[in-house]
């Protein structure tokens, strides 16, 4: 007898809901966990924006078309457009760091 993958949806969490409360954490702990998670996400988005801005500035300073920058980065032109337009959800931090490295702009990290 062959068993299939169970694809039945049993619960859907509303977008505005606190996922930690949904997972059964006490209300006060769920609220703190949600706050901490939102802070971490904002920090990651800030880093991505900074890296993307560095790439965009480099492209502008060198008066490159997006197609030329794409060739240098070995990516598609729409991918460069996504960087220039700060579409943070489309990139990981390590991808952006590798792009900067290809442009001769090594990234260093300062903590604190």
VOBA-1610 file (N, C-alpha, C; in pm, whole numbers, padded with zeros to 5 digits, always signed):
BEGIN
Unk+00084-00117+00000Unk+00000+00000+00000Unk+00089+00124+00000Unk+00063+00216-00091Unk+00144+00337-00105Unk+00079+00452-00029Unk+00159+00519+00053Unk+00110+00635+00126Unk+00154+00761+00056Unk+00063+00857+00043Unk+00095+00983-00021Unk+00128+01088+00084Unk+00167+01202+00036Unk+00196+01315+00123Unk+00065+01378+00165Unk+00052+01404+00293Unk-00069+01469+00346Unk-00063+01617+00311Unk-00154+01662+00227Unk-00156+01802+00185Unk-00278+01878+00238Unk-00349+01818+00331Unk-00467+01884+00386Unk-00426+02001+00474Unk-00493+02114+00455Unk-00468+02232+00536Unk-00557+02224+00659Unk-00494+02230+00775Unk-00570+02217+00899Unk-00585+02350+00972Unk-00493+02442+00945Unk-00497+02571+01013Unk-00426+02676+00928Unk-00483+02794+00922Unk-00421+02906+00852Unk-00408+03020+00950Unk-00286+03071+00965Unk-00261+03183+01055Unk-00281+03312+00978Unk-00361+03400+01032Unk-00386+03530+00969Unk-00256+03611+00965Unk-00241+03694+00864Unk-00119+03772+00845Unk-00089+03862+00965Unk-00191+03917+01025Unk-00170+04009+01137Unk-00154+03937+01272Unk-00167+03807+01272Unk-00158+03730+01396Unk-00013+03717+01442Unk+00004+03693+01571Unk+00136+03668+01628Unk+00162+03518+01617Unk+00255+03482+01532Unk+00283+03340+01507Unk+00327+03267+01633Unk+00393+03340+01722Unk+00439+03277+01846Unk+00322+03243+01937Unk+00221+03328+01940Unk+00099+03297+02016Unk+00029+03177+01952Unk+00027+03175+01819Unk-00034+03063+01747Unk+00036+02931+01779Unk+00166+02939+01806Unk+00243+02819+01839Unk+00228+02777+01984Unk+00156+02858+02063Unk+00127+02818+02201Unk+00210+02886+02309Unk+00290+02986+02274Unk+00365+03058+02376Unk+00269+03143+02459Unk+00307+03165+02585Unk+00228+03253+02671Unk+00221+03391+02606Unk+00116+03466+02629Unk+00091+03594+02562Unk+00209+03691+02577Unk+00261+03706+02699Unk+00370+03801+02719Unk+00497+03757+02646Unk+00526+03628+02650Unk+00644+03577+02581Unk+00626+03586+02429Unk+00506+03555+02382Unk+00477+03564+02239Unk+00495+03707+02189Unk+00451+03803+02269Unk+00464+03944+02231Unk+00612+03983+02223Unk+00692+03940+02319Unk+00835+03972+02319Unk+00907+03903+02203Unk+00873+03777+02179Unk+00935+03705+02067Unk+00902+03772+01933Unk+00778+03816+01919Unk+00737+03886+01797Unk+00816+04016+01780Unk+00829+04089+01888Unk+00904+04215+01885Unk+01050+04190+01849Unk+01110+04089+01909Unk+01249+04054+01879Unk+01266+04013+01732Unk+01173+03934+01682Unk+01180+03888+01543Unk+01168+04006+01447Unk+01078+04098+01475Unk+01061+04216+01389Unk+01188+04302+01389Unk+01252+04312+01506Unk+01376+04389+01515Unk+01486+04323+01431Unk+01497+04192+01438Unk+01598+04120+01360Unk+01574+04137+01210Unk+01448+04127+01169Unk+01415+04144+01028Unk+01454+04284+00982Unk+01423+04386+01062Unk+01457+04523+01024Unk+01607+04542+01014Unk+01683+04480+01104Unk+01829+04489+01097Unk+01881+04426+00968Unk+01827+04311+00930Unk+01870+04245+00807Unk+01834+04328+00685Unk+01716+04388+00685Unk+01675+04473+00573Unk+01764+04596+00562Unk+01804+04651+00675Unk+01894+04767+00674Unk+02028+04730+00611Unk+02081+04615+00647Unk+02208+04569+00589Unk+02193+04548+00439Unk+02085+04483+00397Unk+02064+04461+00254Unk+02055+04594+00179Unk+01981+04689+00235Unk+01968+04820+00169Unk+02103+04889+00155Unk+02186+04880+00259Unk+02319+04942+00254Unk+02403+04878+00144Unk+02401+04747+00135Unk+02479+04677+00033Unk+02428+04712-00107Unk+02297+04714-00122Unk+02237+04748-00252Unk+02270+04892-00291Unk+02270+04980-00195Unk+02302+05120-00223Unk+02447+05133-00269Unk+02537+05056-00210Unk+02677+05056-00252Unk+02690+05012-00397Unk+02618+04909-00434Unk+02623+04860-00572Unk+02566+04966-00667Unk+02451+05022-00629Unk+02387+05125-00712Unk+02476+05247-00730Unk+02540+05289-00622Unk+02630+05404-00628Unk+02748+05374-00718Unk+02803+05254-00708Unk+02916+05216-00792Unk+02876+05219-00940Unk+02758+05169-00971Unk+02710+05169-01109Unk+02697+05314-01159Unk+02637+05399-01077Unk+02618+05540-01116Unk+02752+05612-01130Unk+02842+05591-01032Unk+02973+05658-01036Unk+03053+05619-01160Unk+03035+05497-01205Unk+03107+05449-01322Unk+03028+05468-01452Unk+02916+05536-01440Unk+02831+05570-01555Unk+02801+05448-01642Unk+02764+05340-01575Unk+02734+05216-01647Unk+02584+05202-01672Unk+02553+05140-01783Unk+02415+05098-01805Unk+02394+04970-01725Unk+02268+04941-01693Unk+02241+04820-01616Unk+02289+04695-01690Unk+02280+04695-01820Unk+02325+04579-01898Unk+02476+04558-01882Unk+02551+04668-01880Unk+02696+04657-01862Unk+02730+04607-01721Unk+02658+04659-01622Unk+02680+04613-01484Unk+02643+04465-01471Unk+02536+04426-01538Unk+02494+04285-01535Unk+02603+04194-01590Unk+02665+04237-01698Unk+02772+04156-01757Unk+02889+04143-01660Unk+02923+04251-01591Unk+03033+04247-01495Unk+03001+04157-01376Unk+02873+04154-01339Unk+02831+04076-01223Unk+02790+03933-01259Unk+02786+03907-01390Unk+02744+03776-01440Unk+02601+03742-01394Unk+02513+03842-01406Unk+02371+03825-01374Unk+02290+03888-01487Unk+02159+03871-01483Unk+02074+03932-01585Unk+02054+04081-01557Unk+02016+04156-01659Unk+01989+04297-01641Unk+01873+04321-01544Unk+01765+04241-01550Unk+01658+04260-01450Unk+01706+04240-01307Unk+01806+04155-01290Unk+01862+04133-01156Unk+01930+04261-01106Unk+02001+04330-01194Unk+02063+04458-01159Unk+01954+04560-01127Unk+01848+04560-01205Unk+01736+04651-01180Unk+01678+04627-01040Unk+01668+04501-01001Unk+01617+04469-00867Unk+01708+04526-00758Unk+01838+04524-00782Unk+01932+04582-00685Unk+01912+04733-00678Unk+01911+04797-00795Unk+01898+04942-00801Unk+01767+04989-00737Unk+01662+04909-00753Unk+01531+04944-00698Unk+01509+04892-00556Unk+01618+04845-00494Unk+01616+04800-00353Unk+01510+04694-00324Unk+01498+04598-00411Unk+01404+04488-00389Unk+01472+04384-00299Unk+01473+04416-00171Unk+01548+04337-00073Unk+01504+04191-00064Unk+01378+04164-00090Unk+01329+04027-00076Unk+01388+03933-00180Unk+01447+03987-00284Unk+01500+03904-00393Unk+01646+03865-00375Unk+01709+03910-00266Unk+01851+03885-00247Unk+01884+03841-00106Unk+01987+03760-00095Unk+02043+03728+00036Unk+02161+03821+00058Unk+02200+03835+00181Unk+02313+03920+00213Unk+02440+03867+00147Unk+02459+03736+00148Unk+02581+03681+00089Unk+02586+03704-00062Unk+02472+03702-00131Unk+02471+03731-00274Unk+02514+03875-00300Unk+02464+03968-00219Unk+02501+04108-00235Unk+02650+04131-00206Unk+02702+04062-00106Unk+02844+04073-00073Unk+02929+04018-00188Unk+02886+03907-00248Unk+02960+03851-00362Unk+02955+03946-00480Unk+02843+04012-00502Unk+02832+04109-00611Unk+02932+04224-00589Unk+02937+04274-00468Unk+03031+04382-00439Unk+03175+04336-00461Unk+03205+04214-00423Unk+03339+04160-00446Unk+03374+04157-00593Unk+03277+04121-00678Unk+03301+04119-00823Unk+03327+04259-00877Unk+03277+04359-00808Unk+03300+04497-00851Unk+03427+04556-00791Unk+03503+04472-00717Unk+03627+04518-00657Unk+03605+04596-00529Unk+03491+04575-00467Unk+03458+04644-00342Unk+03438+04538-00231Unk+03547+04488-00176Unk+03532+04387-00071Unk+03458+04444+00049Unk+03383+04360+00115Unk+03302+04401+00230Unk+03371+04356+00358Unk+03378+04445+00455Unk+03427+04408+00586Unk+03315+04435+00686Unk+03314+04360+00794Unk+03208+04370+00892Unk+03265+04430+01020Unk+03193+04530+01072Unk+03230+04590+01199Unk+03117+04561+01296Unk+03150+04509+01410Unk+03051+04474+01511Unk+03057+04575+01624Unk+02940+04618+01667Unk+02935+04708+01781Unk+02913+04843+01743
//
